[in-house]
Amino acid sequence: MTFFLGARTIVADTVPYDLRARTMGLLSSFSLLGSGFGSLIVGELLLHYEEQQVFLFGAFLASIAFILSLKNFSHQRN
């Protein structure tokens, strides 16, 4: 729950006012979709692979997400 509050705060501080509502909606939508589909995908992976392999796969995806979060995309704004 704290993540969602922190993410909303970041959006409110960084996104221009006219795009804020759309961005908040996208954030909520992707958070809910990720929670739902993520649970289904992990459950399916656990049927076919061991727990450690599934964990390492998740850690790999989290590492990629972290590396991408370090990139500065501000030059792509209109």
MOPAC internal coordinates of N, CA, C and O (Angstrom, degrees):
PM7 1SCF
backbone

  N    0.0000 0     0.00 0     0.00 0    0    0    0
  C    1.4445 1     0.00 0     0.00 0    1    0    0
  C    1.5221 1   110.98 1     0.00 0    2    1    0
  O    1.2310 1   120.31 1   143.62 1    3    2    1
  N    1.3150 1   117.01 1   -36.38 1    3    2    1
  C    1.4522 1   120.35 1  -179.71 1    5    3    2
  C    1.5219 1   111.05 1   -64.81 1    6    5    3
  O    1.2310 1   120.61 1   144.99 1    7    6    5
  N    1.3445 1   116.43 1   -35.01 1    7    6    5
  C    1.4637 1   119.71 1   178.27 1    9    7    6
  C    1.5210 1   110.95 1   -58.55 1   10    9    7
  O    1.2310 1   120.49 1   135.30 1   11   10    9
  N    1.3251 1   116.66 1   -44.70 1   11   10    9
  C    1.4593 1   119.94 1  -177.92 1   13   11   10
  C    1.5296 1   111.41 1   -64.41 1   14   13   11
  O    1.2310 1   120.33 1   141.98 1   15   14   13
  N    1.3151 1   116.98 1   -38.02 1   15   14   13
  C    1.4664 1   119.85 1   177.21 1   17   15   14
  C    1.5219 1   110.93 1   -66.43 1   18   17   15
  O    1.2310 1   120.66 1   137.38 1   19   18   17
  N    1.3222 1   116.34 1   -42.62 1   19   18   17
  C    1.4568 1   120.08 1   178.29 1   21   19   18
  C    1.5173 1   112.21 1   -65.16 1   22   21   19
  O    1.2310 1   120.60 1   139.22 1   23   22   21
  N    1.3254 1   116.45 1   -40.78 1   23   22   21
  C    1.4653 1   120.51 1   179.22 1   25   23   22
  C    1.5229 1   110.70 1   -64.90 1   26   25   23
  O    1.2310 1   120.39 1   139.21 1   27   26   25
  N    1.3084 1   116.86 1   -40.79 1   27   26   25
  C    1.4711 1   119.79 1   178.13 1   29   27   26
  C    1.5275 1   111.22 1   -65.30 1   30   29   27
  O    1.2310 1   120.44 1   143.26 1   31   30   29
  N    1.3100 1   116.77 1   -36.74 1   31   30   29
  C    1.4611 1   120.28 1   177.80 1   33   31   30
  C    1.5190 1   110.83 1   -64.79 1   34   33   31
  O    1.2310 1   120.68 1   137.00 1   35   34   33
  N    1.3312 1   116.31 1   -43.00 1   35   34   33
  C    1.4645 1   119.99 1   178.34 1   37   35   34
  C    1.5227 1   110.38 1   -62.14 1   38   37   35
  O    1.2310 1   120.40 1   136.34 1   39   38   37
  N    1.3283 1   116.85 1   -43.66 1   39   38   37
  C    1.4678 1   120.55 1   178.66 1   41   39   38
  C    1.5221 1   110.07 1   -61.70 1   42   41   39
  O    1.2310 1   120.27 1   134.66 1   43   42   41
  N    1.3133 1   117.09 1   -45.34 1   43   42   41
  C    1.4674 1   120.35 1  -178.52 1   45   43   42
  C    1.5254 1   111.73 1   -63.09 1   46   45   43
  O    1.2310 1   120.18 1   147.87 1   47   46   45
  N    1.3260 1   117.26 1   -32.13 1   47   46   45
  C    1.4636 1   120.57 1  -178.16 1   49   47   46
  C    1.5234 1   113.75 1   -84.22 1   50   49   47
  O    1.2310 1   119.75 1   155.24 1   51   50   49
  N    1.3298 1   118.07 1   -24.76 1   51   50   49
  C    1.4627 1   119.57 1  -171.55 1   53   51   50
  C    1.5218 1   114.84 1  -110.32 1   54   53   51
  O    1.2310 1   119.61 1   157.03 1   55   54   53
  N    1.3116 1   118.35 1   -22.97 1   55   54   53
  C    1.4647 1   121.09 1  -175.17 1   57   55   54
  C    1.5244 1   109.32 1   -92.00 1   58   57   55
  O    1.2310 1   120.04 1   -41.87 1   59   58   57
  N    1.3355 1   117.52 1   138.13 1   59   58   57
  C    1.4686 1   119.93 1   176.70 1   61   59   58
  C    1.5269 1   111.59 1   -58.45 1   62   61   59
  O    1.2310 1   121.02 1   -27.72 1   63   62   61
  N    1.3208 1   115.65 1   152.28 1   63   62   61
  C    1.4647 1   121.55 1  -173.53 1   65   63   62
  C    1.5237 1   112.74 1   -57.48 1   66   65   63
  O    1.2310 1   119.94 1   139.82 1   67   66   65
  N    1.3200 1   117.73 1   -40.18 1   67   66   65
  C    1.4630 1   119.82 1  -176.31 1   69   67   66
  C    1.5245 1   113.24 1   -71.30 1   70   69   67
  O    1.2310 1   119.33 1   162.27 1   71   70   69
  N    1.3246 1   118.89 1   -17.73 1   71   70   69
  C    1.4660 1   122.42 1   178.14 1   73   71   70
  C    1.5252 1   112.88 1  -105.57 1   74   73   71
  O    1.2310 1   120.19 1   179.60 1   75   74   73
  N    1.3116 1   117.25 1    -0.40 1   75   74   73
  C    1.4625 1   120.85 1  -172.32 1   77   75   74
  C    1.5230 1   112.93 1   -64.32 1   78   77   75
  O    1.2310 1   119.53 1   135.72 1   79   78   77
  N    1.3184 1   118.51 1   -44.28 1   79   78   77
  C    1.4694 1   120.77 1  -178.04 1   81   79   78
  C    1.5222 1   110.73 1   -64.79 1   82   81   79
  O    1.2310 1   120.39 1   137.30 1   83   82   81
  N    1.3194 1   116.86 1   -42.70 1   83   82   81
  C    1.4660 1   120.50 1   178.85 1   85   83   82
  C    1.5276 1   110.91 1   -63.10 1   86   85   83
  O    1.2310 1   120.85 1   137.54 1   87   86   85
  N    1.3262 1   115.99 1   -42.46 1   87   86   85
  C    1.4562 1   120.35 1  -179.51 1   89   87   86
  C    1.5253 1   111.46 1   -66.76 1   90   89   87
  O    1.2310 1   119.92 1   140.37 1   91   90   89
  N    1.3195 1   117.75 1   -39.63 1   91   90   89
  C    1.4673 1   121.04 1   176.55 1   93   91   90
  C    1.5286 1   110.25 1   -62.65 1   94   93   91
  O    1.2310 1   120.29 1   139.09 1   95   94   93
  N    1.3201 1   117.04 1   -40.91 1   95   94   93
  C    1.4592 1   120.69 1   177.92 1   97   95   94
  C    1.5158 1   111.99 1   -63.83 1   98   97   95
  O    1.2310 1   120.53 1   136.76 1   99   98   97
  N    1.3289 1   116.59 1   -43.24 1   99   98   97
  C    1.4619 1   120.10 1   177.50 1  101   99   98
  C    1.5228 1   111.31 1   -63.90 1  102  101   99
  O    1.2310 1   120.53 1   138.48 1  103  102  101
  N    1.3201 1   116.60 1   -41.52 1  103  102  101
  C    1.4613 1   120.55 1   178.69 1  105  103  102
  C    1.5243 1   110.82 1   -60.22 1  106  105  103
  O    1.2310 1   120.18 1   133.55 1  107  106  105
  N    1.3114 1   117.26 1   -46.45 1  107  106  105
  C    1.4659 1   120.93 1   179.57 1  109  107  106
  C    1.5187 1   111.36 1   -65.53 1  110  109  107
  O    1.2310 1   120.45 1   137.79 1  111  110  109
  N    1.3231 1   116.75 1   -42.21 1  111  110  109
  C    1.4644 1   120.32 1  -179.39 1  113  111  110
  C    1.5198 1   111.46 1   -62.55 1  114  113  111
  O    1.2310 1   120.52 1   131.43 1  115  114  113
  N    1.3312 1   116.61 1   -48.57 1  115  114  113
  C    1.4510 1   119.29 1  -178.42 1  117  115  114
  C    1.5239 1   112.20 1   -69.05 1  118  117  115
  O    1.2310 1   119.79 1   148.63 1  119  118  117
  N    1.3112 1   118.00 1   -31.37 1  119  118  117
  C    1.4650 1   120.56 1   176.37 1  121  119  118
  C    1.5241 1   110.64 1   -64.65 1  122  121  119
  O    1.2310 1   120.67 1   134.55 1  123  122  121
  N    1.3274 1   116.33 1   -45.45 1  123  122  121
  C    1.4652 1   119.90 1   179.46 1  125  123  122
  C    1.5225 1   111.85 1   -68.91 1  126  125  123
  O    1.2310 1   120.25 1   137.61 1  127  126  125
  N    1.3205 1   117.12 1   -42.39 1  127  126  125
  C    1.4654 1   120.02 1   178.28 1  129  127  126
  C    1.5268 1   111.10 1   -63.92 1  130  129  127
  O    1.2310 1   120.55 1   138.54 1  131  130  129
  N    1.3248 1   116.55 1   -41.46 1  131  130  129
  C    1.4592 1   120.15 1   178.79 1  133  131  130
  C    1.5124 1   112.49 1   -63.88 1  134  133  131
  O    1.2310 1   120.49 1   140.72 1  135  134  133
  N    1.3209 1   116.66 1   -39.28 1  135  134  133
  C    1.4668 1   120.13 1   178.28 1  137  135  134
  C    1.5239 1   111.02 1   -65.74 1  138  137  135
  O    1.2310 1   120.64 1   136.40 1  139  138  137
  N    1.3147 1   116.39 1   -43.60 1  139  138  137
  C    1.4624 1   120.24 1  -178.29 1  141  139  138
  C    1.5114 1   113.07 1   -69.65 1  142  141  139
  O    1.2310 1   120.72 1   125.26 1  143  142  141
  N    1.3268 1   116.22 1   -54.74 1  143  142  141
  C    1.4613 1   119.66 1  -178.13 1  145  143  142
  C    1.5204 1   111.80 1   -70.33 1  146  145  143
  O    1.2310 1   120.13 1   147.17 1  147  146  145
  N    1.3223 1   117.36 1   -32.83 1  147  146  145
  C    1.4587 1   120.21 1   177.76 1  149  147  146
  C    1.5135 1   112.26 1   -60.75 1  150  149  147
  O    1.2310 1   120.45 1   138.55 1  151  150  149
  N    1.3164 1   116.74 1   -41.45 1  151  150  149
  C    1.4654 1   120.66 1   178.18 1  153  151  150
  C    1.5233 1   111.10 1   -64.43 1  154  153  151
  O    1.2310 1   120.64 1   137.81 1  155  154  153
  N    1.3197 1   116.38 1   -42.19 1  155  154  153
  C    1.4674 1   119.98 1   178.97 1  157  155  154
  C    1.5256 1   111.82 1   -65.70 1  158  157  155
  O    1.2310 1   120.50 1   137.71 1  159  158  157
  N    1.3161 1   116.65 1   -42.29 1  159  158  157
  C    1.4623 1   120.33 1  -178.85 1  161  159  158
  C    1.5228 1   110.86 1   -66.90 1  162  161  159
  O    1.2310 1   120.19 1   136.30 1  163  162  161
  N    1.3202 1   117.25 1   -43.70 1  163  162  161
  C    1.4690 1   120.11 1   179.02 1  165  163  162
  C    1.5226 1   110.65 1   -64.44 1  166  165  163
  O    1.2310 1   120.23 1   139.89 1  167  166  165
  N    1.3143 1   117.17 1   -40.11 1  167  166  165
  C    1.4628 1   119.78 1   176.67 1  169  167  166
  C    1.5111 1   112.09 1   -60.34 1  170  169  167
  O    1.2310 1   120.63 1   138.19 1  171  170  169
  N    1.3195 1   116.41 1   -41.81 1  171  170  169
  C    1.4640 1   120.34 1   178.54 1  173  171  170
  C    1.5282 1   111.00 1   -67.79 1  174  173  171
  O    1.2310 1   120.10 1   139.03 1  175  174  173
  N    1.3223 1   117.42 1   -40.97 1  175  174  173
  C    1.4659 1   120.30 1   177.92 1  177  175  174
  C    1.5251 1   111.49 1   -63.09 1  178  177  175
  O    1.2310 1   120.45 1   142.45 1  179  178  177
  N    1.3272 1   116.74 1   -37.55 1  179  178  177
  C    1.4674 1   119.87 1  -179.64 1  181  179  178
  C    1.5235 1   112.26 1   -68.09 1  182  181  179
  O    1.2310 1   119.96 1   158.05 1  183  182  181
  N    1.3184 1   117.68 1   -21.95 1  183  182  181
  C    1.4632 1   120.11 1   175.61 1  185  183  182
  C    1.5226 1   111.83 1   -71.26 1  186  185  183
  O    1.2310 1   120.40 1   154.62 1  187  186  185
  N    1.3335 1   116.85 1   -25.38 1  187  186  185
  C    1.4623 1   120.69 1  -173.61 1  189  187  186
  C    1.5262 1   114.15 1  -112.16 1  190  189  187
  O    1.2310 1   119.89 1   159.79 1  191  190  189
  N    1.3214 1   117.82 1   -20.21 1  191  190  189
  C    1.4653 1   121.59 1  -176.12 1  193  191  190
  C    1.5212 1   109.85 1  -129.79 1  194  193  191
  O    1.2310 1   121.29 1   -16.04 1  195  194  193
  N    1.3327 1   115.14 1   163.96 1  195  194  193
  C    1.4578 1   120.24 1   177.62 1  197  195  194
  C    1.5272 1   110.11 1   -76.05 1  198  197  195
  O    1.2310 1   121.36 1   -18.98 1  199  198  197
  N    1.3377 1   115.00 1   161.02 1  199  198  197
  C    1.4592 1   120.53 1  -176.45 1  201  199  198
  C    1.5245 1   112.33 1   -59.47 1  202  201  199
  O    1.2310 1   120.55 1   139.60 1  203  202  201
  N    1.3378 1   116.56 1   -40.40 1  203  202  201
  C    1.4590 1   119.62 1  -177.62 1  205  203  202
  C    1.5277 1   111.22 1   -65.63 1  206  205  203
  O    1.2310 1   119.95 1   142.01 1  207  206  205
  N    1.3195 1   117.70 1   -37.99 1  207  206  205
  C    1.4645 1   120.55 1   178.59 1  209  207  206
  C    1.5303 1   110.94 1   -65.75 1  210  209  207
  O    1.2310 1   120.60 1   139.01 1  211  210  209
  N    1.3196 1   116.46 1   -40.99 1  211  210  209
  C    1.4644 1   120.26 1   178.64 1  213  211  210
  C    1.5238 1   109.84 1   -66.19 1  214  213  211
  O    1.2310 1   120.30 1   139.53 1  215  214  213
  N    1.3294 1   117.04 1   -40.47 1  215  214  213
  C    1.4639 1   120.49 1   177.78 1  217  215  214
  C    1.5218 1   111.07 1   -62.36 1  218  217  215
  O    1.2310 1   120.15 1   135.13 1  219  218  217
  N    1.3347 1   117.31 1   -44.87 1  219  218  217
  C    1.4591 1   120.58 1  -179.64 1  221  219  218
  C    1.5297 1   111.35 1   -64.58 1  222  221  219
  O    1.2310 1   120.20 1   144.15 1  223  222  221
  N    1.3106 1   117.22 1   -35.85 1  223  222  221
  C    1.4622 1   120.82 1   176.04 1  225  223  222
  C    1.5298 1   110.36 1   -63.58 1  226  225  223
  O    1.2310 1   120.56 1   136.32 1  227  226  225
  N    1.3269 1   116.53 1   -43.68 1  227  226  225
  C    1.4643 1   120.75 1   176.91 1  229  227  226
  C    1.5196 1   111.91 1   -64.32 1  230  229  227
  O    1.2310 1   120.57 1   141.06 1  231  230  229
  N    1.3319 1   116.51 1   -38.94 1  231  230  229
  C    1.4634 1   120.18 1   177.93 1  233  231  230
  C    1.5230 1   110.87 1   -65.64 1  234  233  231
  O    1.2310 1   120.43 1   143.11 1  235  234  233
  N    1.3300 1   116.78 1   -36.89 1  235  234  233
  C    1.4642 1   121.04 1   176.87 1  237  235  234
  C    1.5262 1   110.76 1   -63.64 1  238  237  235
  O    1.2310 1   120.26 1   134.31 1  239  238  237
  N    1.3290 1   117.10 1   -45.69 1  239  238  237
  C    1.4646 1   120.53 1   178.06 1  241  239  238
  C    1.5270 1   111.54 1   -63.54 1  242  241  239
  O    1.2310 1   120.50 1   140.41 1  243  242  241
  N    1.3325 1   116.65 1   -39.59 1  243  242  241
  C    1.4642 1   120.16 1   178.23 1  245  243  242
  C    1.5268 1   111.10 1   -65.48 1  246  245  243
  O    1.2310 1   120.18 1   143.97 1  247  246  245
  N    1.3317 1   117.26 1   -36.03 1  247  246  245
  C    1.4669 1   120.61 1   177.84 1  249  247  246
  C    1.5211 1   111.04 1   -65.08 1  250  249  247
  O    1.2310 1   120.62 1   137.62 1  251  250  249
  N    1.3248 1   116.42 1   -42.38 1  251  250  249
  C    1.4663 1   120.19 1   177.49 1  253  251  250
  C    1.5277 1   110.10 1   -62.31 1  254  253  251
  O    1.2310 1   120.38 1   136.28 1  255  254  253
  N    1.3310 1   116.88 1   -43.72 1  255  254  253
  C    1.4665 1   120.39 1   179.15 1  257  255  254
  C    1.5236 1   110.70 1   -62.43 1  258  257  255
  O    1.2310 1   120.16 1   140.37 1  259  258  257
  N    1.3229 1   117.29 1   -39.63 1  259  258  257
  C    1.4624 1   120.56 1   179.25 1  261  259  258
  C    1.5199 1   111.15 1   -65.53 1  262  261  259
  O    1.2310 1   120.22 1   136.10 1  263  262  261
  N    1.3215 1   117.18 1   -43.90 1  263  262  261
  C    1.4652 1   120.75 1   179.50 1  265  263  262
  C    1.5276 1   110.42 1   -62.56 1  266  265  263
  O    1.2310 1   120.45 1   137.82 1  267  266  265
  N    1.3251 1   116.75 1   -42.18 1  267  266  265
  C    1.4636 1   119.69 1   178.18 1  269  267  266
  C    1.5259 1   111.92 1   -66.21 1  270  269  267
  O    1.2310 1   120.34 1   150.01 1  271  270  269
  N    1.3274 1   116.95 1   -29.99 1  271  270  269
  C    1.4682 1   119.21 1   179.72 1  273  271  270
  C    1.5231 1   111.83 1   -70.63 1  274  273  271
  O    1.2310 1   120.07 1   160.38 1  275  274  273
  N    1.3168 1   117.46 1   -19.62 1  275  274  273
  C    1.4607 1   120.90 1   179.07 1  277  275  274
  C    1.5260 1   111.97 1   -79.67 1  278  277  275
  O    1.2310 1   120.40 1   160.93 1  279  278  277
  N    1.3244 1   116.83 1   -19.07 1  279  278  277
  C    1.4637 1   121.09 1  -179.18 1  281  279  278
  C    1.5254 1   109.72 1   -71.96 1  282  281  279
  O    1.2310 1   121.10 1   -39.44 1  283  282  281
  N    1.3003 1   115.51 1   140.56 1  283  282  281
  C    1.4610 1   121.68 1  -179.57 1  285  283  282
  C    1.5304 1   108.88 1   -92.89 1  286  285  283
  O    1.2310 1   120.67 1   -67.32 1  287  286  285
  N    1.3296 1   116.32 1   112.68 1  287  286  285
  C    1.4540 1   121.46 1  -179.60 1  289  287  286
  C    1.5262 1   111.93 1  -100.83 1  290  289  287
  O    1.2310 1   119.43 1  -168.03 1  291  290  289
  N    1.3080 1   118.70 1    11.97 1  291  290  289
  C    1.4612 1   120.62 1  -175.10 1  293  291  290
  C    1.5265 1   112.38 1   -66.43 1  294  293  291
  O    1.2310 1   119.75 1   156.01 1  295  294  293
  N    1.3158 1   118.09 1   -23.99 1  295  294  293
  C    1.4615 1   119.87 1   179.71 1  297  295  294
  C    1.5287 1   112.31 1   -72.79 1  298  297  295
  O    1.2310 1   119.66 1   166.91 1  299  298  297
  N    1.3317 1   118.26 1   -13.09 1  299  298  297
  C    1.4580 1   121.97 1  -179.57 1  301  299  298
  C    1.5207 1   112.81 1   -90.99 1  302  301  299
  O    1.2310 1   119.58 1   178.69 1  303  302  301
  N    1.3139 1   118.40 1    -1.31 1  303  302  301
  C    1.4635 1   121.23 1   178.77 1  305  303  302
  C    1.5185 1   109.80 1   -72.35 1  306  305  303
  O    1.2310 1   121.22 1   -27.73 1  307  306  305
  N    1.3128 1   115.26 1   152.27 1  307  306  305
  C    1.4723 1   119.81 1   178.97 1  309  307  306
  C    1.5023 1   111.17 1   -79.27 1  310  309  307
  O    1.2310 1   120.10 1   180.00 1  311  310  309

